[in-house]
Amino acid sequence: MNTPEPRKITFHEFVGDMHDGAFVRELEAKHKEALAHLMNKRGKAELTLKFTYTPAGDNGVNIQPAPIGLKLPAKSMRAEFVYADDNGQSYLDDPNQTELPFTIIPGGSKKAASGQ
C-alpha cells in the first residue's frame, strides 16, 4: 500500500490562503493605504505583521495572525496661539494688557488722555 506524499506549502502560500485569502487582501489594502498616504504627505509608515505559534498535538502548530498594524504619520496642523492665566484659562486677548486711556479729538485723530 502506497502512502501519499504529504502536501508541502510555503509560508507565502500559507499566508495567501489564510481565511480564504481575506488576510492577504487586508494586507494589500493596508499596504496601498501606507503608500498613498506617504506619496501625499511624505514621512514614514510602519506596517506590522505578527503571528502567534502554539503547539497543537504531537506534530501540529496553530498559527494565529494578530490584526495587521499600520502606523501613519500624524496629520500636520499649524500651531494656534492663545494667552493663558495661572489657572489654565485661555484667552484670545492678553488678560494682563490694560486698556490704554485714549480720547477722541475733534477731527478723528486719537490722542493720549494725559494731553500729550
C-alpha positions as CSV (number, residue, x, y, z in Angstrom):
1,M,0.0,0.0,0.0
2,N,1.4,3.4,-1.0
3,T,1.1,6.3,1.4
4,P,0.6,9.6,-0.4
5,E,3.3,12.2,0.0
6,P,2.2,14.9,2.4
7,R,1.4,18.1,0.6
8,K,4.0,20.8,1.2
9,I,3.2,24.5,1.4
10,T,5.5,27.5,1.5
11,F,4.9,30.3,4.0
12,H,3.8,32.8,1.4
13,E,1.3,30.2,0.0
14,F,0.0,29.6,3.5
15,V,-0.5,33.3,4.2
16,G,-2.1,33.8,0.8
17,D,-4.6,31.1,1.7
18,M,-5.3,32.2,5.3
19,H,-9.0,32.9,5.9
20,D,-9.8,32.1,2.2
21,G,-7.5,35.0,1.1
22,A,-9.1,37.7,3.4
23,F,-5.8,38.1,5.3
24,V,-3.7,38.9,2.3
25,R,-6.5,41.2,0.8
26,E,-6.4,43.2,4.1
27,L,-2.6,43.3,3.9
28,E,-2.7,44.6,0.4
29,A,-5.3,47.3,1.3
30,K,-3.1,48.5,4.3
31,H,0.0,48.4,2.0
32,K,-1.8,50.6,-0.5
33,E,-3.0,52.9,2.2
34,A,0.5,53.4,3.5
35,L,1.9,54.1,0.0
36,A,-0.9,56.6,-0.9
37,H,-0.5,58.4,2.4
38,L,3.2,58.7,2.0
39,M,3.0,59.9,-1.6
40,N,0.7,62.7,-0.5
41,K,2.2,63.7,2.9
42,R,5.7,62.3,3.0
43,G,7.1,60.9,6.2
44,K,7.3,57.2,7.1
45,A,4.8,54.5,7.8
46,E,5.0,51.2,9.7
47,L,3.2,48.1,8.7
48,T,3.4,45.3,11.3
49,L,2.6,41.6,10.8
50,K,2.6,39.4,13.9
51,F,1.8,35.7,14.2
52,T,1.5,33.6,17.3
53,Y,2.6,30.0,17.1
54,T,1.2,27.4,19.6
55,P,1.7,23.7,19.6
56,A,-1.3,21.6,18.5
57,G,-0.9,17.9,19.3
58,D,2.2,15.9,18.6
59,N,3.3,17.4,15.3
60,G,0.9,20.3,14.6
61,V,1.1,24.0,15.0
62,N,-1.7,26.6,15.2
63,I,-0.7,29.9,13.6
64,Q,-2.8,32.8,14.7
65,P,-2.4,36.2,12.9
66,A,-2.8,39.4,15.0
67,P,-4.6,42.3,13.4
68,I,-2.4,43.9,10.8
69,G,-0.9,47.1,12.3
70,L,-0.5,50.3,10.3
71,K,1.0,53.4,11.8
72,L,0.9,56.5,9.6
73,P,2.4,59.9,10.3
74,A,0.1,62.2,12.2
75,K,-1.6,64.9,10.1
76,S,0.4,68.1,10.4
77,M,-1.5,71.1,11.7
78,R,-0.4,74.6,12.2
79,A,0.0,75.9,15.8
80,E,-2.6,78.3,17.2
81,F,-1.8,81.0,19.8
82,V,-3.7,81.8,22.9
83,Y,-2.9,83.7,26.1
84,A,-3.3,81.8,29.4
85,D,-3.5,82.7,33.1
86,D,-2.2,80.8,36.1
87,N,-5.5,78.8,36.4
88,G,-5.2,77.4,32.9
89,Q,-7.9,79.6,31.3
90,S,-7.1,80.5,27.7
91,Y,-7.8,83.9,26.2
92,L,-7.8,85.4,22.7
93,D,-6.6,88.7,24.2
94,D,-3.8,89.2,26.7
95,P,-5.5,89.2,30.2
96,N,-2.6,91.3,31.6
97,Q,-2.9,94.0,29.0
98,T,-4.6,97.1,30.4
99,E,-6.7,99.4,28.2
100,L,-4.8,102.5,27.2
101,P,-6.6,105.7,28.0
102,F,-7.4,107.5,24.7
103,T,-9.8,110.3,23.9
104,I,-11.1,111.2,20.6
105,I,-10.1,114.7,19.5
106,P,-12.3,116.6,17.0
107,G,-11.1,115.7,13.5
108,G,-10.9,112.0,14.3
109,S,-7.3,111.5,15.5
110,K,-6.6,109.8,18.8
111,K,-4.6,111.5,21.5
112,A,-3.5,110.2,24.9
113,A,-5.8,111.3,27.7
114,S,-2.9,112.9,29.5
115,G,-2.9,115.6,26.8
116,Q,0.2,114.5,25.1
